[in-house]
Amino acid sequence: MRGAPTILHLDMDAFYASAEQAAKPSLRGKPVIVGGLGPRGVVATASYEARVFGVHSAMAMAQARRLCPNAAFLIPRFSLYRKVSDSVMRLLHTLSPLVEPLSLDEAFVDLEAGGTEATVEAARAVGERLRTDIRAVTGLTGSVGLAGSKMLAKIGSEQAKPDGLVIIEPGTERDLLGPMSVRTLPGVGPATAETLRRAGIHTVAETREAGEAELVRLLGRAHGTSLFLMAEGRDERPVVAERDAKSISAEDTFDVDVTDRTRVQLEIARLADRCVRRLREAGRSGRTVVIKVRRYDFSTLTRSETLRGPTDDPGVVREAAARLIDSVDTTAGVRLLGVGVSGLADYTQEDLFAQAAQAAQAAQAAQAAHEALEGAGHPPGPERPEAVGERAEEASEGAGKPRHWLPGTDVRHTEYGAGWVQGSGVGRVTVRFEEPWSRPGRVRTFAVDDPALEPSEPLPLLRPDAGPGPAPQGEAADPSPDGTADPGEGMGQGPREAEGPDGSAGAGGGPGQGPGQPVTSRP
């Protein structure tokens, strides 16, 4: 039925930050900011309490600290987020075989393919049941949009935030879209928006009134025609169950521009290994190795080399990346390096004897790189939050202690049990010992090399024995049992600089109360 609300869009609410609040009872109801913590880091997700202060995703972390200095600043923990995401995606697959994941916390579902009746009542029932199931399985909340197309379903979920459900009924599309900014439409980025602005087009209604011919003149036939149809509320894009990646890559941005040639080579080798790890986790191989170099002046260049066949061998990728970086002048300094693999396939065509020799060389190179980095000072601070989480996970997998205890890292103490790092500095690390299902826990400080303190895997957000889950996210945490300082103290700082979140930080309420969040309708 044309226009019937058969497309569902799910968007988890402030996913990373909400997961951290669910995992850490002392942070519930308080501002939490997740992302890269280095000078060039960016915000991955901010809790609704932090958004009250103007913090948002993709903002420079330095600016976020200025806007909300008393927030908890944490590294992302992707191993936890992936587990939660897997649980959510399993729920979506019970609704339909056609599920199109866009990220860990967002997906489209074609309900009609799952047998749901094409009516508003049936769609609402499915959406409400999904929201209930997500809370029961994960302890978190998600917002649901339901409409006749992907574009409108996504707009609906945005309007439903936080923790709501919006159905855009057939016949209401044009009136709903009309006053919205043209940036609302898929495919309208800053450059397209600027072109339209110069032509006096700012809203979806003005885009529609301009007419298809004018949009084609301004933007070209393909883009102009597509934009006109979407301004009319028509989006024919289907839900695609399998989204095939075109490339897999890894990159890091450095706190300080790197000029040392040996350091550049070592970082390229490390990024190549990380890229291959991602490649293998995806069950893929690739034929073309690409490096990316962003220099001190922000100019960016890439170099690539195509191999004789697809590979997932770390030695092969590392050697190709090394050859490529040798052709680039980095003496003036680089701020970002990346290694990627494209031309993906599901098989390899490597010579077995060559693989054996390369594996031996790879082991030697990895050992040499590890020893060199041990004496090269602390590693660079990555800009992308994914890299931060990977860096922390790499540290926890090592045989020795991590060089730094990063805020948010999971730990376990032989005497006090499970906890998480609040901050570290001057040879000390501050840990709060609590579990997702406990009351806010005690804070204790240790030497960074205390043998009783070890990195650990994240705990599940819900008690394994199916006991009570986390408290509702909008509720402020209870005081610590021992009467210690505010539960947020020491976020991302050394123990001597510990300072808790401002008591007014929770004024915006929890995820269910964030101000400025438009809601068209709620069940």
N, C-alpha and C positions, 0 to 999 in steps of 0.2 A: 504494500500500500504506500503510494508516494507521499512523503512527508510524515508518515507515522514515526513515532519515537522508537525506532528499532536499533539505533546506534547508541551505545553507552560509552561514556568516557569517565574513567576513574583517575583521580589525582589525590594521592595521599597528602595529608595536611602537614606542611613544614616537615617533611619526612625525616631527614637526618636529625634535625633538632628535636622533633617529637620522640624519636627513638632514643635519643640521649636522655631526655627527661624521663621517659618510661624506665630506662635502665638505672637512673640515678635519682633516688627519691629526694635527695637534698636539693635538686634543681627544678623540681616541679613548681610551676607558677613563677619561675624566675627567667630572666633573659638568658638565652643560650645561643651562641653563634658558633657554627661549625665551618671549618675551612682551613686554608693554609695559614700557618701562624707566622711565617717569615715576613720580612719587610715588604716583599712583593707578593704576598699571599692575597687570595680573594675569598670572599664569603661564598660558601656552597649553599648553606641554608641558615636562616635566622628564625628563631621561635617567634610566635606572635607577640610575646612580651618584649622582645628586642625590636620588632618592627614598629612598635609604638614610638621608638626613638629615631625612626627613619632608616634603620638598617635593612638592607635587602640583598638578595642573591646577586652575585657578580660584582658587588661593591668591593673596592680595595679594603683589605683587612685593616690597614692603617686608619682609613676613614671611619670604619666601623668602631674601632677602639676610641676614636675621638667622640663619636656620637653616643656610644653606650659603654663607657669605660669600666663599669662595674658588672658587665655581663660575664658569663662563663665562656671562655674561648677554648674550644676543643678541636683536636684533630678528628677527621672522619674515620669511622671504623667500618670499612666496607665489608668485612667478613660478616658482621652483624646485619648490615643493611641488606646484603644479598640473601641471607637466610629469611629475613622477614619478607623480602620481595618474593622469594620462591613460594612462601605460604600464600601470599596474596594472589600470585599468578595461578596457583592451583585452584583457588576459589573461582577465579575468572573462567578457567577452563571447564568448570562444572556448568557454566551458563551457556557456553557455545564452543564449538571447535575453532571458530574464527576469533582469535585473540591476537591483537597487534601491540606488543610491548613497545613503548617509546623510550623508556628508561626504567630504572629500578622501581620508580614510584608512580608510573603513569602508563596507561594502556587504553586502547579502544577495544570494544567487544561488539560483534554483530549478533544481536539477540535473535534476529529472525532466523539465522542459520542454526541457532540452538533450539528452535521450536517455540519461542515465545510468541504469543499472539500479538499482532500489530495493533495494539490499542494502548491508550494512555494509562488505563487502569492496570493492565498487565505489566507494562514497563515500570510503573511506579512500584508495584509489588516486588519485582525483581531487584530494583535499585535499593529499596528499603531492606530487603533480606540480605543483599550483599553488604551493605554498611554494617548491619548487625553481626554478620558472620566475620567480617574483618576485625571488628572490635573484640569479638570472642576469641579469635585465633591469635591475634597479635597484640591486643591491648591498645592499638592505635586507632586513629580515625581517618576516614577518607571522604572526599567530596565527589558526588556523582552528578554528571550531566547526561540527559537523555534527549535525543532529537532525531530528526530524519537524516542527518548527515554528520560527518566527522567534524566539520567546522563548527556547526551549531552545538553539537554535544560538548565540544571542548569549551566553548563560550559558556554553556550551561554550568559546567563544573567550576569554572572560574567564578561565576556569580554565586554558586552554592557555598563557596568557602567562607568560613571553615565548617567542616562537619555538617554539611547539608546536602540537599538533593533538589535539583531544578529540572523541570521538564519544559522544553520549548515545544509547544503544541503546533500542529499544522495550521498555517494561515496567519501566524503571529510573527513570522521570521522578519519580514520587511520592516515592520514597526519597531521590532527589537533592535535590529542592526542599524537603522537609520541614524540615530544620534551618536553612535559609537565612532571612535577614531578610526581612520583608515588603517592604522597599524594593527587593528584587531584582525584584519583579514590575513589568512595564510599567504606567505610569499611577499608580504610588504615589509621590507626591512628599512633601515635608515636611508639608503640611497633612493629606493623607490618612493618612500614617503616625502623626501625632499623634492624629487621631481614633481610629484603631485602637488606639494605645497606651493611651488612656484607657479603652478597652473591654477591656483586658488581652490584646490581640492583638499579638504581636511577631514571630512566625515564620510561614513559609508553612504549616506544619502546623497552627498555631493558627488561621490564617485559614480553612483547609479545615474544621477541626473546628467553627468558629463556625457554619457553615452558610450557605446562600445567603440565607435569610430574614433572618438577623441582619445580614448585610452590606448587604442592600438597605435595611434599617431605618437603618443607620448612614450609608450613602453614597448612597442613591438607587437606583432600579431599574437604570438603565443601567450605572452604575459598579459597583454591588454585584454584579450578575450577571456582568459581565465579569471582575471580580476573583476571584470564586468559580471560574469556569471555568479561569482561569490558575493558581490555586492547585492545581487538579486536574491541571495539566500540559497543559491543552487550550488551544491558541491557533490560531484559524482564520484569522488575518490572512494574506492572500496576499502574495507578492512582487509589487510593483508596479513595472513598468519605468520609467514616467514619473511623477515626482513634481512636480506643477505648483506653482510658487511662487505664493503669494498676494500677496506684496509684495516690493519691493526697496528697501533703505534704506542709509544711511550715517550714522554718528554718532561723536562724539568726546567724551571726558571731559577736562576741563582740569586742569592741575596746580594752578592757582590760580583761584578763582571769578572769572568775568568780569563786571564791572559796567559797563564802557564800552559805551554803546549802539552806537557805530560799529563796535566790534570784534565785537559780537554779530551785526550785520548782515553784516559781511564773512565771518564764519565760516559763517553760514547760506548765503551765496552759494557758498562753497567746497564745503560739504557737498552742496548741490544739484547742482553740477557732478560731484562724485564719484558721486552717486546715479545721474545720467543716464549716466555712463560705464558703470556696472554694468548699467544698463537696456539700453544698446545692445549690450554684450558678450553679453547673454542673448538678443538679438534680439527684445526686447519693447518695448512702450509701455504707458503707464498713464494712467488718467483722473483719479485722485484724488491730490492732493499732501497730504502729512501732515508736520507738524513735531512734534518732541518736545523738551520743555524740562524739565530736572531742575534745580530751584532749590537755593540754598544749604542749605536745610533738608531736602533729599532729597524734597520733594514733587515729583511729576511730573505734567505736563499735556500734552495733545496738542491740536492744532488741525488741521482739514482743510478743503480746498476742492476741490470736484468741477468739472472742466473740461467744456467742451462736447463733447469727444471725446478719445480716447487720444492721447498725444503722447510723443515722445522728444526734444523740442527743449529744450536746456539753458536757453535764454532764457525759455521759457514756465514751466518748473519753477522757475527762479530767481525770476521775478517773483511767482509764486504763493506761494512760500515767504517772500518778503519781505513780502507783504501779510499773511501769517499771523503772522509774528513781530512785526509792527507792533501787533498786537492783544494782545500779551503784555507785562506789566510785568516787566522784567528788572533794574530798578535795584538791587534788593537783592543781585544776583549769581546767576549760573547756573554749575553744575558740569558739565552735559552738554547738548549740542545734537544734534539729529538731523533728517534730512530723508529722507522715504520717498515711494514712489509705489505705490499699490495700484490695484485694478481693472485688472489687466494684460490686454493684448491683443497680438496679433501684427501689428497694423497701426496706422496713424495716420490722423486725419481733420482735419489742420490745414490751414487756408487757406494757399495757397502765397504769396500776397502778404504775409500776416501773418507767415509764417515768415521771409521775407526781411528784413522790418523788425525782427523780434525777433532775428534772427541778428546784424544790425548793432549793435543795442543790447547784445546779449550780449557781443560782442567789446569794446565800449567799457567795459562794466561789469567784465569780467574784467581788462582792463588797469588800470582804476582800483583794483580790489581788490588786484591784485598790487602796485601801487605803494604802496598804503596799508599792506599787510602788511609790506613791506620796511622801513617805518619804525616798526612797532609792536612791536618786540622779537621774541624767538624765539617760534615758534608753540606752541600748547598741546600738552601731552603726552597722547596718547589712551590710554584705558584698554583698549580692545579690541585684541587682537593684530592683527586684520585691518587696523585703522586704522593701526597702526604700520607694517606692511608697505607699505600703500598710500602712506603719507606718504613713506617712503624711495623708493618707486618714482616718485612724483611728482617728488621731488628729482632723481633720476637722469635723468629725461626732460627736465628744464629745460636751457636753453641755458647757464646759468652754473653756478658751483659750488654744491653744496648748502650750506645754512647750517651744518649740523652733520654730522660724519662719525659715524654711529651704529654701535655695536659689532655686527659681523657683516656690515656692508655690503661688497659686492663692489667691488673697485677694480682698476685696472691702471696700472702705472707704465711710462713709456716705456723705462726701463732695466732694471727688475727684473721686469717682467711681471705676472702675475695674483697677487692677494692679497686679503686681507680685513682690515677695520678691527678692531683689538683695543680701542682706546680713543682718546679725544681730550680735550684740555683745554689751557688757557693758551696757545692759539694753535698747538698741535702735535697731530699725529695719528700714532698708532703702528699700523703695518701689518705683518702677517706674510705673507710671500710663499711660498705653497705651492699645490699643486693636489691634487684628490682622489686622484690616482694617484701622487703624489710622496711623499717622506719629509717629516717635519715641517720646515718652512722657516725661514728667517731672519727676524728682527724688525728693522725699521728705523723711524726716526721722521723726520717731515717737517713743514714748516710747513703749516697747514691750507689755505693758498692756493697751494701748490706747483703750478705749471702742468704738471708732468710727471705728476701724479696725477689720475686721472679715475675717476668711477663706471663700473662695467661690469656686464654681464649675468652671472648665475651660470653657472659651468661645469657640464657634465653630471657626474653622479656616477661614471660609468664612462668610461674612456678612449675617445674617439671611434673609434680604430682597433681597438676590441675587444680591447685589451690587458688586463692584470690590473686588476681592480676594486679597491675600497677594501679595506683589511685588515679582518679580522673585527672587529666592533664591540667584542667583549669584550677585545681585546688592547690593552694599554697602548701608547702611542705611543713610538717610539724617540726618543732624545735628538736635539736639533737638531744639524744638521751642523756648525754653527759653535760648538757648546758654549755657546750662550747660556742664559739663565735658563729656568726651567720653561716649557714651551710655553703654559701658560695665562695667562702674566703679562699684567697690564693689562686684564683683562676689564672693560669698561664703566667704566674709570676713566682719569684722565689719566695721562700717562707718569710723573709724579712719584710717583703712588700705586700704581704697578704692583706686583702681588703675584700669584704663581702659585697654582693650586689646591693644597691640602694633599696631601702625598703619600699620606695615608691615604684620600683621597676615593675611590680606586678599589677600596677594600676590598670593596665590595658586588659587584664583578665587572661585566662588561658586560651588555648586554641579555639575554644568555643565562644570567645568574647572579643576577639581582635577587632579594634575599631577600623572603620574605613573599608570593611569587607562587604561589598554589595551582595545582597541576597534577593533574587527575584521572587522565589517562593520556597517554602519549607514545608515538609510533611507535618 
